[in-house]
Amino acid sequence: MRITSTSCICPVLFCLCFVQRCYGAAHHGSIKVTRNQTKHIEGETEVHHRPKRGWVWNQFFVLEEHMGPDPQYVGKLHSNSDKGDGSVKYILTGEGAGTIFIIDDTTGDIHSTKSLDREQKTHYVLHAQAIDRRTNKPLEPESEFIIKVQDINDNAPKFTDGPYIVTVPEMSEMGTSVLQVTATDADDPTYGNSARVVYSILQGQPYFSVDPKTGVIRTALHNMDREAREHYSVVIQAKDMAGQVGGLSGSTTVNITLTDVNDNPPRFPQKHYQLYVPESAQVGSAVGKIKANDADTGSNADMKYTIINGDGAGVFSISTDKETREGILSLKKPLNYEKKKSYTLNIEGANTHLDFRFSHLGPFKDVTMLKIIVGDVDEPPLFTMPSYVMDVYENAKIGTAVGTVTAQDPDTANSLVRYFIDHNTEEDRYFTIDANTGTIKTAKIFDREETPWYNITVAASEIDNPGLVSHVPVGVRILDVNDNPPELAREYDIVVCENAKPGQVIQTITATDKDNSANGARFHFSLDEGPSLNPNFTLRDNEDNTASILTRRRKYSRTTQDIYYLLVLISDGGVPPLSSSSTLTIRVCACERDGRVRTCHAEAFLSSAGLSTGALIAILLCVVILLAIVVLFITLRRSKKEPLIISEEDVRENVVTYDDEGGGEEDTEAFDITALRNPSAAEELKYRRDVRPEVKPAPRHHHSSSLDSVDVQEFIKQRLAEADLDPSVPPYDSLQTYAYEGHRSEAGSISSLDSVTTHSDQDYNYLGDWGPEFKKLAELYGEIESERTT
């Protein structure tokens, strides 16, 4: 295949037709040849033919930004198999095929239908193939080619980081680098001069310059002074096509600020100043300000003010306000117009941050002279002392003089002064003052032990000008007199052991005195023994304001006396001496061998037996429990001894028992009484009277026939089986006794069990002769007998 390509590298239109045989591949403008290989249709054997002429490629080029009315012609595809009869069909696939690039499938002409932008996409990769129009079979293999978008100068240079803000120190050397600016051009830098940029300065000369190739901005003048001009606006232009006519350009603004350096010394606006200060100015207060001007800013304008000489250097001081950079003049000592009416000060202001590069510009300090005029004012009275301390004894009479304060008018007029006490607190009402002399007197009787110190404020004013008042603090100290006797320091709990020895110290006591040490520093202790000595205890004065209580005998007994009382006399060393008496209580206690107190109470006698409190409590609880058990047992016994006979009308023969040995004949509900009879007397099986039987009794003839022949053992087994099988028996174990006394004795049974069913002719009257113990039994049997007779 042959390709015809149109290129606009030059204004002349070229038609390139390349036909070449080779086996290699040529890229980006080279030639590519591919062999043609055919196969046998049936796939039997592969037949190799002489290779035909294949695709011959070169890159296609298309201009960007094409604005013509017709599609832009790109190139032509042609196959060697194409005889011009339209049997060959050309197919184009790949990037932009069918949308941007179209091909005439008969002639192979390629056109671009849209305007392309190289800055968006630089090239397109497409695939071309020639097929037989009738059979749609490829005549040659598919091949790849590239369409490159050729650049034109359609993009101006741009400063992406602008506008710029930059600083440079003032007084910099010429040529000092300020900033480097960079412009970018989106055009192809490898093709022509479309992206070749040069820089120039449009505004900012003659102060700054720019390098046309690098874009570096530099200072163009010597000693640019910030104080003359601080801000500069520089406009830089970037132009492509190497700056030639027709090139595109872009610009940016660079705002340059000169920063300050210390190149200006401070200067006072005047060489002489005058300041008026009244003599009433308070010490430490600011009385004036002064300032030296400095054209610099920031730390370069910082300065310090000092007083270098003058007769007022000891009276005034100066400091620097860092915010306003002013010198603040303050008063160090009080002013007195009557003594000195004016002062002279030499004040210096100097920079604190120096730049030695500019030391040739002169000394960076300045000096001025300040004259201070002291003004005369009418001052309040002045006390002779800044404060007063006075003394007065406690218990002093009302009106006693405490002391005197003195004040005078400091002015030349020397006016008279009046005194008074400021009654701001309650303490000020305890004193009075003479308005003319300033003598302070008491207004109440004081007690030092209650309040030892009073603070009052005395005021003084001129008679001619009462509005001018001065104050002075006065402290009144209350002096002590010996008016309080000594007393024990605390309540003492004194214990003496039963096994104490004679001369043993059992307690050390101390005393206190509300008076101060001058009237009570030394205490004396003694016993108030009366005419006879105390046989039990004695007291020893230790001469250090303490005393010891000692035992006088051996062995103390709590059973004999458990508490002793000891009267102690205490006197102080004041003038005159005062004394008091106190009674000490001494308890007798049981102690261990090492002196530890075991107990001092009455229960200690039990404790001596080795029983602790817990053991005593346990014993008491056991005793209480035993008493409760005994009471409960007695109560139960009494309840069981109640007679079983409910009414006197019941005249049946009953045996009343009290030992719980059985129910007796009266207890007819637990079991059938006939069960106790002999086997011969039982005629039939009897059931309980209190429960209705749920089983039918056996026929009588079975029992009657067997009773004569059964022996006792068999009879008992039979009764036991019947009791086990009877559903009407109680749900608990029941003991039934069967007593067999013989088989039909000739003398008959002597048992009284038959008395339930048979009558007896026995006479029970003899029971009445047995005494009161059998009275109840005689009455019962007597009633039965009378019923029988009836």
C-alpha positions in Angstrom: 0.0 0.0 0.0 1.1 3.5 -0.7 0.5 6.5 1.5 0.3 10.1 0.4 0.7 12.6 3.3 0.3 16.3 3.4 2.4 18.2 5.9 2.3 21.9 6.8 5.8 22.2 8.3 6.5 24.7 5.6 4.1 26.9 3.7 4.7 24.7 0.6 2.5 21.6 0.4 4.4 18.4 -0.2 3.1 15.1 -1.4 5.1 12.3 -0.1 4.9 8.9 -1.7 7.2 6.2 -0.4 7.5 2.8 -1.8 10.3 0.6 -0.4 11.0 -3.0 0.1 12.4 -4.0 3.5 11.8 -6.3 6.5 12.2 -3.8 9.3 9.9 -1.2 10.9 10.3 2.5 10.8 8.6 4.7 13.5 7.9 8.4 13.7 8.6 9.2 10.1 10.3 5.9 9.0 9.0 3.3 6.6 7.3 0.0 7.5 7.0 -3.0 5.2 5.0 -6.1 6.1 5.0 -9.3 4.1 2.0 -10.8 2.6 1.5 -14.5 3.5 -1.2 -16.7 2.1 -2.5 -20.1 3.2 -4.1 -22.9 1.3 -7.8 -22.6 1.7 -8.2 -26.2 2.8 -5.4 -25.9 5.3 -3.5 -28.8 3.7 -0.1 -27.3 3.2 1.1 -23.8 3.6 2.4 -22.3 0.3 4.9 -19.5 0.5 4.8 -16.9 -2.2 7.1 -14.2 -3.1 6.1 -11.3 -0.7 4.2 -8.5 -2.3 4.7 -4.9 -1.7 3.1 -4.1 1.7 2.1 -1.0 3.7 4.4 1.9 3.5 3.9 4.4 6.4 4.9 7.8 7.3 3.5 10.0 10.1 0.5 12.2 9.2 0.4 15.8 10.4 -2.6 18.0 10.9 -2.7 21.6 11.9 -4.4 22.6 15.1 -7.1 25.2 15.3 -8.2 24.7 11.7 -11.0 27.2 11.0 -11.8 26.5 7.3 -15.2 25.7 6.0 -14.2 22.3 4.6 -12.7 19.3 6.4 -9.0 19.5 6.5 -7.2 17.0 4.3 -4.8 14.7 6.2 -3.5 12.1 3.8 -4.2 9.2 1.5 -4.1 5.4 1.9 -3.5 3.3 -1.2 -3.0 -0.5 -1.5 -1.0 -2.2 -4.3 -4.0 -4.5 -4.7 -6.2 -1.5 -5.6 -6.5 -1.5 -9.4 -8.8 1.5 -9.4 -11.9 -0.5 -10.1 -13.4 0.1 -6.6 -12.9 -3.5 -5.5 -10.8 -2.5 -2.5 -12.4 -1.0 0.6 -10.4 1.0 3.1 -11.3 0.8 6.8 -10.1 3.2 9.5 -10.3 2.4 13.3 -8.7 3.8 16.4 -8.7 7.1 18.3 -11.1 9.6 16.7 -12.0 7.3 13.8 -15.4 8.1 12.4 -15.8 11.2 14.6 -12.7 13.3 14.1 -11.1 11.5 11.2 -13.1 10.1 8.3 -11.8 8.1 5.3 -13.1 7.6 1.8 -13.4 3.8 1.7 -12.9 3.9 -2.1 -10.1 6.3 -2.6 -8.4 6.1 0.9 -8.5 9.9 1.5 -8.4 10.9 5.2 -9.9 14.2 6.4 -10.2 15.9 9.8 -13.7 17.1 10.5 -13.1 19.0 13.7 -10.7 21.7 14.9 -8.0 20.1 17.1 -6.1 21.6 20.0 -2.6 20.3 20.5 -2.6 21.4 24.1 -5.4 19.0 24.8 -4.1 16.1 22.8 -0.9 15.9 20.9 -1.5 12.8 18.7 -3.9 10.1 17.7 -3.2 6.4 17.1 -5.3 4.8 14.4 -5.4 1.4 12.5 -5.9 1.0 8.7 -6.9 -2.0 6.7 -7.7 -2.8 3.0 -10.3 -5.5 2.4 -12.0 -7.0 -0.7 -15.3 -5.3 -1.1 -16.9 -8.4 -2.4 -15.7 -11.0 0.0 -14.9 -8.7 3.0 -11.6 -10.5 3.3 -8.5 -8.6 4.2 -6.1 -8.0 1.4 -3.3 -6.9 3.6 -2.8 -7.2 7.4 -4.0 -4.3 9.6 -1.4 -1.7 10.4 -1.0 1.1 12.9 -0.2 4.7 12.2 -0.1 8.1 14.1 -1.6 11.4 13.3 0.2 14.2 15.1 -1.4 17.6 15.8 1.0 20.3 14.6 1.4 23.2 17.0 0.7 26.9 16.2 1.4 29.8 18.5 -2.1 30.1 20.1 -1.1 30.3 23.8 0.2 33.4 25.5 2.7 33.0 28.5 1.1 33.0 31.9 2.4 33.8 35.4 0.7 31.1 37.5 1.9 32.4 40.9 1.2 36.2 40.4 0.6 38.7 41.6 3.6 38.7 43.9 4.3 40.4 47.3 7.9 40.7 48.3 10.2 42.7 50.6 13.7 43.9 50.3 15.7 45.9 53.0 16.2 49.5 52.5 19.7 50.9 51.7 20.5 47.6 49.9 23.3 47.5 47.3 22.4 47.9 43.6 21.7 44.6 42.0 20.4 42.9 45.1 18.1 40.1 44.1 14.5 40.7 45.0 12.5 37.8 43.3 12.5 35.5 40.4 9.3 35.2 38.3 8.5 32.4 35.9 5.9 32.3 33.1 4.8 29.2 31.3 3.6 28.7 27.7 1.4 25.8 26.8 2.7 25.7 23.2 5.1 23.0 22.0 8.6 23.9 23.2 10.2 21.6 20.7 8.7 23.2 17.6 9.7 26.7 16.6 9.7 29.7 19.0 6.1 29.4 20.2 7.1 28.6 23.7 10.3 30.6 23.9 9.7 33.4 26.5 11.6 36.5 27.3 11.0 39.0 30.2 10.9 42.7 30.3 9.8 45.4 32.8 6.9 47.6 31.9 6.7 49.6 35.2 9.1 50.1 38.1 12.1 51.7 36.4 14.5 53.1 37.3 14.3 51.4 40.7 14.3 47.8 39.6 15.3 45.7 36.6 14.6 42.2 35.3 16.8 39.6 33.6 15.2 38.8 30.2 16.0 35.1 30.2 15.7 34.1 33.9 13.1 36.6 35.2 15.2 37.6 38.2 14.2 41.0 39.5 17.0 43.2 41.1 17.4 46.6 42.6 18.6 49.2 40.1 19.5 52.1 42.5 21.9 52.6 45.4 20.6 53.5 48.9 16.9 53.3 48.4 15.5 54.9 51.6 12.3 53.5 53.2 11.7 56.8 54.9 11.5 58.5 51.4 9.4 55.8 49.7 8.3 52.5 51.1 6.1 50.7 48.5 6.8 50.0 44.8 4.6 48.4 42.2 6.6 46.7 39.4 4.9 45.2 36.3 6.8 42.4 34.5 5.9 41.2 31.0 6.6 37.7 29.4 6.5 37.4 25.6 6.9 34.3 23.4 8.4 33.9 19.9 11.6 35.1 21.6 10.1 38.6 21.8 9.6 39.0 18.1 6.8 40.9 16.5 3.6 38.9 16.5 4.4 37.0 19.6 1.9 36.6 22.4 2.6 38.1 25.9 1.3 38.0 29.5 2.1 40.3 32.5 2.1 40.2 36.3 2.4 42.7 39.1 5.1 42.5 41.8 4.5 44.6 44.9 7.8 45.4 46.6 8.1 46.9 50.1 11.3 48.2 51.6 11.8 47.0 55.1 13.3 49.2 57.8 16.9 49.2 59.0 18.2 51.4 61.8 19.7 54.2 59.7 18.1 57.1 61.6 19.2 58.3 65.1 16.6 59.5 67.6 16.2 63.3 67.9 14.4 65.4 70.6 12.2 68.1 68.9 13.5 70.7 71.4 16.8 71.2 73.3 15.1 72.7 76.3 11.9 71.7 78.1 10.1 73.0 81.2 7.7 71.1 83.5 5.5 72.3 86.4 5.1 69.8 89.4 3.1 70.7 92.5 4.7 70.0 95.8 1.6 67.9 96.7 2.5 65.2 94.1 2.6 61.8 95.6 5.9 59.8 95.7 5.9 57.2 93.0 3.4 59.0 90.8 4.1 60.0 87.2 4.6 63.8 86.9 5.5 64.2 83.2 6.4 62.7 79.8 9.1 63.3 77.2 9.7 61.8 73.8 12.5 61.7 71.2 11.5 61.1 67.6 12.9 58.3 65.5 12.0 57.9 61.8 12.7 54.1 61.9 10.0 51.6 62.9 9.8 48.4 65.0 12.8 47.4 67.1 14.9 49.9 65.2 13.0 52.7 66.9 13.3 51.3 70.4 15.1 53.5 72.8 16.0 54.0 76.5 15.8 57.2 78.5 18.2 58.1 81.3 18.9 61.0 83.5 22.6 61.7 83.0 23.1 64.6 85.4 21.3 67.4 87.2 20.4 68.4 90.7 17.1 66.5 90.5 18.6 63.1 89.7 17.9 61.9 93.3 14.4 63.3 93.4 13.1 62.1 90.0 13.4 58.9 87.9 12.6 58.2 84.3 11.4 55.0 82.6 10.5 54.0 79.1 7.1 53.1 77.8 7.7 50.4 75.2 4.4 50.9 73.5 4.6 54.7 73.0 8.4 54.9 73.3 8.0 57.8 75.7 10.0 58.7 78.7 7.9 58.6 81.9 9.1 61.0 84.6 8.2 59.9 88.2 8.7 61.3 91.7 11.1 59.5 94.0 11.0 61.8 97.0 8.4 64.3 98.3 8.7 67.8 97.1 8.7 70.8 99.4 8.2 74.2 97.9 9.5 75.9 101.0 12.8 74.1 100.8 13.5 73.9 97.0 11.5 75.6 94.2 13.1 74.1 91.0 15.2 71.2 89.6 17.3 70.7 86.4 17.6 67.4 84.6 19.6 66.3 81.6 17.8 63.5 79.8 19.3 61.3 77.1 17.4 59.1 74.6 19.4 56.4 72.8 18.5 53.5 70.5 18.9 50.0 72.0 19.4 48.1 68.7 22.3 49.4 66.6 23.3 48.5 63.1 27.0 49.1 62.8 26.8 49.3 59.0 25.3 52.8 59.5 27.4 54.0 62.4 28.9 56.6 60.0 25.5 58.3 60.0 26.2 59.7 63.5 25.6 58.8 67.2 22.3 57.1 67.6 21.3 59.1 70.7 20.3 62.7 71.7 20.2 64.8 74.9 17.8 67.5 76.1 17.6 69.6 79.2 14.4 69.6 81.4 13.7 72.2 84.1 11.2 71.3 86.7 9.3 74.0 88.6 7.9 73.1 92.0 4.5 74.6 92.6 3.4 75.9 96.0 0.1 74.4 97.4 -1.7 74.6 100.7 -0.8 71.3 102.4 -2.6 69.6 105.2 -1.0 69.4 108.7 2.0 67.1 109.0 2.4 64.8 111.9 5.8 64.7 113.6 5.9 60.9 113.3 4.5 58.6 110.6 2.8 56.4 113.3 2.5 56.3 117.1 2.6 53.5 119.7 1.3 54.2 123.2 0.9 52.2 126.4 -1.8 52.1 129.2 -2.3 49.7 132.1 -5.4 47.6 132.2 -8.0 48.4 134.8 -6.9 52.1 134.5 -9.6 54.6 135.3 -11.7 56.3 132.6 -10.0 59.5 131.5 -6.4 58.2 132.0 -4.0 59.9 129.6 -2.5 57.5 127.1 -0.3 59.8 125.0 -0.1 62.8 122.8 0.1 63.3 119.0 1.5 66.4 117.4 1.0 67.9 113.9 1.8 71.3 112.4 1.0 73.2 109.2 4.0 72.8 106.8 3.1 76.0 104.9 4.6 79.4 105.8 1.2 80.5 107.2 1.6 77.9 110.0 -2.1 77.7 110.8 -3.5 76.2 114.0 -4.3 72.5 114.0 -7.3 70.7 115.4 -7.3 66.9 116.3 -10.1 64.3 116.2 -10.4 60.5 116.0 -12.0 58.8 113.0 -14.8 56.7 114.5 -14.7 54.2 111.7 -14.5 51.1 114.0 -15.7 50.2 117.4 -12.2 50.5 118.8 -12.1 54.2 118.0 -14.9 54.8 120.5 -12.8 53.5 123.4 -10.6 56.6 123.4 -11.0 60.4 123.3 -8.7 63.1 122.1 -8.2 66.8 123.1 -8.9 68.8 119.9 -6.3 71.4 120.8 -3.4 69.5 122.4 -3.8 66.1 120.8 -3.8 64.2 124.1 -5.5 60.8 123.9 -7.4 59.5 127.0 -9.3 56.3 127.8 -13.0 56.1 127.6 -13.5 52.7 129.2 -11.8 50.3 131.6 -9.7 47.8 129.6 -8.9 44.1 130.3 -5.7 43.0 128.8 -6.7 39.3 128.9 -9.7 40.3 126.7 -8.1 42.6 124.2 -4.3 43.4 124.5 -4.1 45.9 121.6 -6.1 48.7 120.0 -5.6 50.5 116.7 -7.1 53.9 116.1 -6.7 56.6 113.5 -6.1 60.3 114.5 -6.8 63.1 112.0 -5.6 66.6 112.0 -6.9 69.6 110.0 -6.1 73.3 109.7 -8.6 75.6 111.4 -8.5 78.0 108.4 -9.0 75.2 105.9 -10.8 72.2 107.4 -10.9 70.4 104.1 -7.2 69.7 104.3 -6.9 66.6 106.6 -4.0 64.3 107.3 -4.2 61.0 109.2 -1.8 59.0 111.3 -2.2 55.5 112.8 -2.0 55.1 116.6 -1.5 51.8 118.3 -2.4 51.5 122.0 -0.9 48.6 123.9 -2.7 47.5 127.1 -0.1 46.7 129.8 -0.7 43.8 132.2 -1.4 43.9 136.0 -1.5 40.9 138.2 -5.3 40.4 138.4 -5.7 36.7 137.5 -4.8 33.9 139.9 -3.1 30.8 138.5 -5.1 27.7 137.9 -4.6 24.1 136.8 -3.8 23.8 133.1 -6.4 21.1 132.6 -8.6 18.6 134.3 -6.5 15.6 135.5 -7.7 12.0 135.8 -5.3 10.6 138.4 -5.0 6.9 139.1 -3.2 5.1 141.8 -2.5 1.4 141.6 -3.5 -0.9 144.5 0.1 -2.3 144.5 1.7 1.2 144.5 4.8 1.7 146.6 5.6 4.7 148.9 7.2 7.7 147.1 5.9 6.7 143.7 5.0 9.6 141.3 1.5 9.0 140.1 0.9 12.4 138.3 2.6 15.6 137.3 0.5 18.7 137.2 1.0 22.2 135.6 -0.6 25.6 136.0 -1.5 28.5 133.7 -2.0 32.2 134.4 -4.0 34.6 132.1 -1.5 37.3 133.0 1.7 37.7 131.1 5.0 36.3 132.2 5.9 39.4 134.2 3.1 38.6 136.7 3.0 34.8 136.6 6.3 33.4 135.4 6.9 31.4 138.6 4.2 29.2 140.2 4.4 27.7 143.7 2.5 24.4 144.5 1.5 23.1 148.0 -1.0 20.9 149.8 -3.7 22.3 152.0 -3.1 19.6 154.7 -4.5 21.5 157.7 -3.1 20.6 161.2 -2.2 17.0 160.2 -0.3 15.5 157.4 -2.0 13.6 154.6 -1.2 9.9 155.3 -2.0 8.8 151.8 -0.4 11.3 149.3 2.1 14.2 149.2 3.1 16.9 146.7 6.5 17.9 145.5 7.1 21.4 143.8 9.5 20.8 140.9 10.3 24.5 140.7 9.7 24.5 137.0 6.1 25.5 137.1 5.1 21.8 137.6 4.5 19.7 140.6 4.4 15.9 141.2 1.8 13.9 143.2 3.5 11.0 145.2 2.2 8.2 147.3 3.0 8.0 151.0 2.2 4.4 151.9 2.1 1.0 150.4 -0.9 -0.8 149.2 -4.3 0.7 148.4 -7.5 -1.2 148.4 -10.6 -0.4 146.4 -12.8 -2.3 148.8 -11.7 0.0 151.6 -11.7 3.3 149.7 -11.7 3.7 145.9 -11.5 7.5 145.6 -9.3 10.1 147.3 -9.6 13.9 147.1 -6.4 16.1 147.3 -6.6 19.9 147.8 -3.7 21.8 145.9 -2.8 25.4 146.5 -1.2 27.4 143.5 0.3 30.9 143.8 2.0 33.1 141.2 5.0 35.4 141.5 3.3 38.7 140.8 3.0 41.7 142.9 1.0 41.2 145.0 1.0 37.4 144.5 -2.4 35.7 143.8 -3.3 32.1 144.6 -6.1 29.6 144.0 -7.0 26.1 145.2 -8.0 23.1 143.2 -9.2 19.7 144.2 -7.7 16.6 142.5 -9.6 13.3 142.3 -7.5 10.2 142.7 -9.0 6.8 141.8 -7.8 3.5 143.1 -7.4 0.9 140.3 -6.2 -2.6 139.7 -3.0 -2.6 137.7 -0.7 -5.1 136.0 2.8 -5.7 137.3 4.2 -3.3 134.8 1.9 -0.5 136.0 -0.7 -0.7 133.3 -4.2 0.0 134.6 -6.4 -3.0 134.2 -9.7 -1.7 135.5 -11.1 0.8 137.9 -14.7 -0.4 138.1 -16.6 -2.9 140.4 -16.7 -5.6 137.8 -13.0 -5.9 138.1 -13.5 -8.4 140.9 -14.8 -10.9 138.4 -12.2 -10.0 136.0 -9.5 -10.9 138.5 -10.7 -14.5 138.3 -9.6 -14.6 134.7 -13.0 -14.0 133.0 -13.3 -11.5 130.3 -16.4 -9.4 129.5 -17.3 -11.6 126.6 -17.2 -14.7 128.9 -19.4 -13.0 131.5 -22.0 -12.1 128.8 -22.0 -15.7 127.5 -22.6 -17.1 131.1 -25.5 -14.7 131.6 -27.0 -15.7 128.3 -26.8 -19.4 129.3 -28.4 -18.7 132.6 -31.3 -16.9 130.9 -31.8 -19.8 128.4 -31.9 -22.4 131.2 -34.5 -20.3 133.1 -36.6 -20.2 130.0 -36.4 -23.9 129.5 -37.4 -24.6 133.1 -40.4 -22.3 132.8 -41.5 -23.9 129.6 -41.1 -27.4 131.1 -43.2 -26.5 134.1 -45.9 -25.0 131.8 -46.1 -28.2 129.8 -46.3 -30.3 132.9 -49.2 -28.3 134.3 -51.1 -28.6 131.0 -50.7 -32.4 131.0 -52.0 -32.9 134.5 -55.5 -31.6 133.6 -58.1 -34.4 134.3 -59.3 -36.4 131.4 -62.9 -36.5 132.7 -64.7 -33.7 131.0 -67.9 -33.8 133.0 -69.2 -35.3 136.2 -72.1 -36.8 134.4 -69.8 -39.4 132.7 -70.2 -42.3 135.3 -68.4 -44.9 133.3 -65.6 -46.7 135.0 -62.5 -44.8 134.0 -58.9 -44.9 135.1 -57.2 -41.5 135.2 -53.4 -41.6 134.9 -50.7 -38.9 135.2 -47.6 -40.8 134.0 -48.4 -41.0 130.3 -48.2 -44.8 130.5 -51.3 -45.3 128.4 -54.7 -43.9 127.5 -56.6 -45.9 130.1 -60.1 -47.2 129.7 -61.5 -43.7 129.0 -59.3 -43.4 125.9 -61.8 -45.4 123.7 -61.0 -43.5 120.5 -57.5 -44.8 119.8 -58.3 -48.5 119.6 -61.1 -51.0 120.4 -61.1 -52.0 124.0 -62.2 -55.6 123.1 -58.8 -56.2 121.5 -57.4 -56.6 124.9 -59.6 -59.5 125.8 -58.6 -63.1 125.5 -59.2 -64.9 122.2 -62.1 -66.9 123.6 -64.1 -63.8 124.5 -63.8 -62.2 121.0 -66.8 -63.2 119.0 -66.3 -61.1 116.0 -64.0 -58.5 114.4 -64.7 -55.0 115.8 -63.8 -51.8 114.0 -63.1 -48.3 115.3 -66.1 -46.3 116.4 -64.8 -43.0 115.3 -64.1 -44.0 111.6 -66.6 -45.6 109.3 -65.0 -48.8 107.9 -64.4 -48.9 104.2 -64.0 -52.7 103.9 -66.7 -55.3 104.6 -66.1 -57.7 107.6 -65.5 -61.3 106.9 -68.3 -63.8 107.7 -68.7 -64.6 111.4 -68.6 -68.3 111.1 -65.0 -68.2 110.0 -63.9 -66.4 113.2 -66.0 -68.4 115.6 -64.8 -71.6 114.3 -61.1 -70.6 114.4 -61.0 -68.8 117.8 -61.2 -72.1 119.7 -58.2 -73.5 117.9 -55.9 -70.5 117.2 -53.2 -69.9 119.6 -52.1 -66.5 120.9 -49.2 -66.0 118.4 -51.4 -66.7 115.4 -54.0 -64.4 116.9 -51.5 -61.6 117.3 -50.2 -62.0 113.7 -53.8 -62.0 112.4 -54.5 -58.8 114.3 -51.3 -57.2 113.0 -52.2 -58.0 109.4 -55.7 -56.6 109.8 -54.3 -53.4 111.2 -51.8 -53.1 108.3 -54.5 -53.7 105.7 -57.1 -51.5 107.3 -57.3 -48.1 105.4 -59.1 -46.4 108.2 -56.2 -46.6 110.6 -54.4 -43.3 111.5 -51.4 -42.3 109.3 -48.9 -42.9 112.1 -47.5 -45.8 113.9 -49.8 -47.1 116.7 -48.8 -49.6 119.4 -51.6 -52.0 120.2 -51.2 -54.3 123.2 -52.9 -57.7 123.3 -52.8 -59.3 126.8 -53.6 -62.9 127.0 -54.0 -64.2 130.6 -54.8 -67.9 130.1 -57.3 -70.2 128.3 -60.6 -70.4 130.2 -59.4 -70.7 133.8 -61.8 -72.3 136.1 -61.6 -69.4 138.5 -62.2 -67.0 135.6 -60.3 -63.8 134.7 -59.4 -61.4 137.4 -59.1 -58.6 134.8 -61.4 -55.6 135.2 -61.6 -55.2 131.4 -64.9 -56.9 131.3 -66.3 -54.1 133.4 -67.1 -52.2 130.2 -69.8 -54.7 129.3 -70.7 -56.5 132.6 -72.0 -55.1 135.8 -70.3 -55.7 139.2 -71.9 -56.2 142.5 -68.9 -54.8 144.3 -69.5 -52.1 147.0 -67.3 -49.1 146.6 -68.5 -47.3 149.8 -65.3 -48.2 151.5 -63.5 -45.7 149.3 -65.0 -42.9 151.4 -63.1 -44.2 154.4 -59.7 -43.9 152.7 -59.3 -40.2 153.3 -59.5 -37.0 151.3 -57.0 -38.3 148.7 -59.7 -40.7 147.4 -62.7 -38.4 147.8 -63.0 -37.9 144.1 -62.8 -41.6 143.3 -65.4 -42.4 146.1 -67.7 -39.8 144.6 -67.4 -41.2 141.1 -68.1 -44.8 142.1 -70.8 -43.7 144.5 -72.6 -41.9 141.6 -72.2 -44.9 139.4 -73.7 -47.2 142.0 -76.6 -44.8 142.5 -77.3 -44.8 138.8 -77.2 -48.6 138.7 -79.7 -48.7 141.6 -81.9 -46.2 139.9 
